[in-house]
Amino acid sequence: MAKKCDMCGRGSTKGASRSHSKIKTLKRQNINLQNRNVEGMSVKLCTSCLRTLEKPKRVKAKRKPALKEGEKKAPKTARTKAKAKAKA
């Protein structure tokens, strides 16, 4: 069987171990696969996919309405207030 995540398809990567004389020896870095039952099926998942499965679904927040014509954004800090006074 392949050493790949069933959810994202991520597999092993190549890396190099270097000796003191800078000789490169290629090595294979496998991913951290875990066997889990998801919805009654046994699947191999990487640990990053396991973490995202445990997160709750996000709900998008409503956007603030855009500024109308003639409206200006209020300065938020004392520094921006000082700059606005200097320009006037």
Phi, psi and omega in degrees: 000148181285148177266070180229151177287133180287340183271306185259344178082010181287141181233199182284160178235164177264142175224173181229131172262134183249132176275180180295330180270013176066025174283130183268126175241116183288141176223161181256129178252108180280154177274163183274094181266140178232138175274124181223153173265116179240116180054042176084000180247140177275118182230157174261119181238144172282161186293331178291325176290325177298319180293322180287334176293327184282343182286143177287159178292139180274145175249127182288138178279153178288144179279151176286146179291152181288159178290142177277170180297135178091344179277145176238150176288138179283138177295140187267330185238168179294329181294317179290329177295319179296321178295321180294322178292323181293325180287329184282000000 
